[in-house]
Amino acid sequence: MSEPTTDAAVRATVGRKLIRNPLLWGALLLLGAIVATLAGDDLSFFPMLLMLVGGWFFGFAFVNATLRMTPSRNGAYLHIGVAVVLGATVAFVVEYGSELLEPLPEWVSGVAVVLQIAAIPATGWIWLGLLGRVTDALTRRERRKHPLPTTVEWEREESGDGSSVRINGIPLRMKALTGAIVGIVIVFGLFGTLLLIAFDDFVMRLGPRLMIIVVGTLIALPVYLALTAVLRRRMVACVIAFGNDELRVQVGDADHVVPFRDLEFLLWRSRSDYARIEVRGAGVDLSVVAGLAKPPAGRTAELPVLPRRVFRRLELAGLSVKRARRGEVITFTRP
């Protein structure tokens, strides 16, 4: 009786990984763009949208892959190399692409045009990710000269019932954040494309490599800062406490209590912009993001590592644990 359940679980896991795979979605979108272009719908709104979003998916997948590489310097070297090569390739294609495509069959030219346009948001995202790496490296260098901010620490509850941590958090679901990011990429990707078309003479004089930097500086970076500012307006003080038999989460003025025996799902991500806690069970369904919130002075926008006693308590309550991203993401689920 256990084999069907195991097979179903494996299929469900594989299905979730495929659905969450940006490379798969990028390939499907570009395939749709190629089909629409070859069918005669040349560079209209729909295929253009597929090209831009599909290209962004590929850039997004590449940047994430380099960030997960170990040791991290290998990912940085690969990121730099691909960014330079891809930028040079885009510049070469913009300069000489029409001459190279002229003698080729029409369908080959159509596919090449789709890939050329898709390469623009992919290259832009890769260079934006590289800018983030450089910024992070400069920040680490600056931290060597000044006292480093520290992660918030667990405090023993006065009642003696477990420990708690105080953070600044943003009540926000990851689906909403992901949807906002995708929407921004689509809207401002189209806006940037229209600007490039409208100022074609200026773009040609400036060159594609400088234009990527200009677009990242004048469009992508301000949009990211604006999104962060909007999200931080929802920031509230939060207290997360793991007692002996229950989880207590205070979000602003709202208090949520979930006994461990009624807890169905708990996600604890300690680092990155997506550092957060997600809780479901006993009528509670909440997600609080700490990574995008403004941390208290001298602190980082992170969550501390879960104490060992929490693992023991939750496992005794019948929850199974799963670790991901080198232990930065801890997920407790009830089988």
JONOR-V438692 format. One record per residue. OMEGA is omega in degrees with one decimal (NA if undefined). BURIAL is I if it has 9 or more other C-alpha atoms within 8 Angstrom, else O. D_CENTER is the distance of its C-alpha to the mean C-alpha in Angstrom with 2 decimals. Layout:
<<OMEGA;BURIAL;D_CENTER> <OMEGA;BURIAL;D_CENTER>>
This chain:
<<-175.9;O;39.05> <-175.4;O;36.04> <178.0;O;35.27> <179.9;O;34.27> <179.5;O;31.93> <179.2;O;30.37> <179.0;O;30.13> <178.9;O;28.56> <179.2;O;25.95> <179.1;O;25.20> <179.0;O;25.00> <179.4;O;22.70> <178.4;O;20.34> <178.8;O;20.51> <178.8;O;20.01> <179.6;O;16.81> <178.6;O;15.44> <-179.0;O;16.62> <-177.5;O;15.21> <-176.9;O;11.64> <-178.7;O;12.31> <178.1;I;10.89> <178.5;I;14.03> <-179.5;I;16.26> <177.7;I;15.12> <179.6;I;15.35> <179.6;I;18.77> <-179.4;I;19.97> <179.3;I;19.19> <175.5;I;20.89> <176.8;O;23.71> <178.4;I;24.24> <179.0;I;24.34> <179.3;I;26.85> <-179.3;O;28.98> <-179.5;I;29.07> <179.9;I;29.96> <178.5;I;32.66> <176.7;O;34.03> <179.3;O;34.88> <-168.2;I;32.08> <172.7;O;31.55> <170.8;O;28.71> <-171.9;O;28.96> <-173.7;O;26.17> <178.5;O;24.99> <177.1;I;24.77> <178.1;I;23.33> <178.4;I;20.46> <179.9;I;19.91> <-175.9;I;20.04> <-178.4;I;17.54> <177.7;I;14.83> <177.1;I;15.75> <178.0;I;15.61> <178.5;I;12.15> <179.9;I;11.03> <177.2;I;12.99> <178.9;I;11.68> <-179.8;I;7.99> <-178.9;I;9.56> <-179.0;I;11.80> <178.9;I;9.73> <179.8;O;7.88> <179.3;I;11.51> <179.1;I;13.06> <-179.3;I;11.13> <-176.0;I;12.38> <175.6;I;15.85> <-7.5;O;18.76> <-172.4;O;20.48> <-178.5;I;17.76> <176.8;O;20.27> <176.3;I;20.42> <178.8;I;16.78> <179.1;I;17.53> <178.9;O;20.71> <179.4;I;19.22> <-179.6;I;16.54> <-177.8;I;19.48> <-179.4;O;21.77> <179.5;O;19.71> <-179.4;I;18.80> <-178.1;O;22.54> <-179.0;O;23.82> <176.9;I;21.61> <178.5;I;22.48> <179.4;I;26.12> <178.3;O;26.08> <178.7;I;24.81> <179.9;I;27.49> <-178.6;I;30.12> <178.2;I;29.39> <-175.7;I;29.54> <-172.0;O;32.82> <-174.3;O;34.55> <-177.6;I;32.65> <179.4;I;35.15> <-179.6;O;38.06> <-176.2;O;36.60> <-173.4;O;35.75> <-178.3;O;39.12> <-175.2;O;41.19> <176.4;O;38.68> <-174.4;O;38.95> <-177.5;O;37.39> <176.6;O;34.89> <178.2;O;33.66> <178.9;I;33.29> <178.6;I;31.32> <-179.4;I;28.80> <178.8;O;28.60> <178.4;O;27.98> <-178.7;I;25.06> <180.0;I;23.47> <180.0;I;24.36> <179.0;I;22.70> <-179.1;I;19.52> <-177.5;I;19.45> <177.8;I;19.24> <177.6;I;15.65> <179.5;I;14.62> <178.9;I;16.60> <-179.5;I;15.45> <178.5;I;11.72> <177.3;I;13.04> <176.5;I;15.35> <175.7;I;12.95> <177.1;I;10.98> <175.5;I;14.55> <176.6;O;15.46> <177.1;O;12.85> <-179.7;I;14.51> <178.5;O;17.86> <179.4;O;17.22> <178.6;O;16.18> <178.3;O;19.32> <178.4;O;21.49> <178.3;O;20.35> <178.6;O;21.30> <179.2;O;24.56> <-179.4;O;25.27> <178.0;I;24.74> <-178.6;O;27.47> <-177.2;O;29.86> <177.9;O;29.04> <-177.7;O;28.60> <171.3;O;25.13> <-177.9;O;23.39> <177.0;O;23.45> <177.0;I;21.49> <-174.3;I;23.20> <176.6;O;25.82> <177.6;O;27.26> <178.4;O;30.55> <178.0;I;33.38> <-179.2;I;34.22> <179.6;O;37.68> <-177.3;O;38.82> <-178.5;O;38.00> <175.6;I;35.79> <-177.3;I;32.70> <-175.7;I;30.32> <176.9;I;27.87> <-179.5;I;25.23> <-178.0;I;24.79> <164.8;I;21.49> <-175.9;I;20.22> <178.8;I;17.70> <175.3;I;16.33> <-172.5;I;17.23> <176.8;I;14.25> <-178.0;I;13.06> <177.2;O;9.54> <179.8;O;11.14> <179.5;O;12.25> <179.0;I;9.11> <178.2;O;7.48> <178.4;O;11.01> <-179.9;O;11.34> <179.7;O;8.60> <178.6;O;10.24> <179.0;O;13.54> <179.6;I;13.23> <-178.6;I;12.45> <-175.0;I;15.46> <-175.7;O;17.74> <171.6;I;17.38> <176.2;I;17.22> <179.2;I;20.52> <178.5;O;21.78> <178.0;I;21.22> <178.5;O;22.91> <177.2;O;25.78> <178.5;O;26.20> <178.9;I;26.41> <-176.9;O;28.99> <-178.6;O;30.88> <-175.6;O;31.17> <-178.7;O;31.79> <179.5;O;34.62> <-180.0;O;32.71> <-178.9;I;29.74> <178.8;O;32.22> <-177.3;O;33.94> <-179.4;O;30.85> <-174.7;I;29.43> <-178.0;I;26.04> <177.0;I;24.73> <-179.7;O;25.55> <176.7;I;24.24> <178.3;I;20.72> <-179.9;I;20.99> <179.8;I;22.60> <178.6;I;20.02> <-177.6;I;17.18> <-173.4;I;19.43> <-177.9;O;21.00> <-172.6;I;18.36> <-177.7;I;14.71> <177.0;I;15.25> <179.0;I;17.44> <178.0;O;15.17> <179.6;O;12.30> <178.3;O;15.17> <178.2;O;16.64> <178.8;O;13.66> <180.0;I;13.55> <179.4;O;17.34> <-179.3;O;17.48> <-177.3;I;15.33> <175.3;I;17.44> <178.2;O;20.54> <-175.3;O;19.83> <177.8;I;19.70> <175.3;I;22.41> <-176.8;I;23.98> <174.4;I;23.27> <179.1;I;25.26> <-176.9;I;24.24> <173.0;I;27.29> <177.3;I;28.01> <178.6;I;31.70> <-175.7;O;33.99> <-176.5;I;33.53> <175.2;I;30.89> <180.0;I;27.51> <-179.9;I;27.82> <176.0;I;25.04> <179.6;I;26.15> <-173.9;I;23.82> <178.9;O;25.89> <-176.8;O;29.22> <178.6;O;28.12> <179.1;O;28.93> <179.7;O;27.64> <179.6;I;29.48> <173.9;I;28.70> <-178.8;I;31.27> <-179.0;I;29.93> <179.4;O;32.12> <-178.2;O;30.38> <-179.0;I;26.77> <-175.0;I;25.02> <175.5;I;21.39> <174.2;I;19.78> <180.0;I;16.28> <176.7;I;16.14> <-169.8;I;13.13> <-173.1;I;14.74> <178.1;I;12.41> <177.3;O;9.32> <-178.3;O;8.09> <175.4;I;7.47> <-172.8;I;11.07> <170.7;I;13.01> <175.0;I;15.95> <-175.9;I;16.49> <172.8;I;20.15> <178.4;I;22.22> <177.9;I;25.96> <179.0;O;29.33> <-179.8;O;28.35> <176.9;I;25.32> <-175.5;O;21.84> <176.6;I;19.49> <-179.8;I;16.03> <-178.2;I;15.91> <178.0;I;12.96> <-173.3;I;14.39> <-179.7;I;11.68> <-180.0;I;11.80> <176.5;I;15.54> <-175.6;O;18.26> <172.8;I;19.75> <-178.6;O;23.54> <178.5;O;25.48> <-179.3;O;25.38> <175.4;I;22.44> <178.5;I;18.79> <-177.4;I;15.96> <173.3;I;15.79> <179.0;I;17.56> <176.8;I;20.54> <179.9;O;21.09> <176.7;O;22.80> <-179.3;O;26.59> <-178.4;O;28.38> <178.8;O;30.55> <177.5;I;27.64> <-178.3;I;27.03> <-178.3;O;30.76> <-177.7;I;31.11> <177.5;I;28.36> <176.0;I;29.65> <178.5;O;33.13> <175.3;O;31.94> <-179.8;I;31.06> <175.3;I;27.28> <-174.3;I;25.73> <176.7;I;22.98> <-179.7;O;20.19> <178.1;I;18.29> <178.7;O;15.13> <176.7;O;13.32> <175.4;O;16.74> <-179.7;O;17.52> <179.9;I;14.64> <179.4;I;13.90> <-180.0;I;17.22> <174.8;I;17.95> <178.0;I;21.48> <176.9;I;22.82> <-177.8;I;26.36> <NA;O;27.78>>
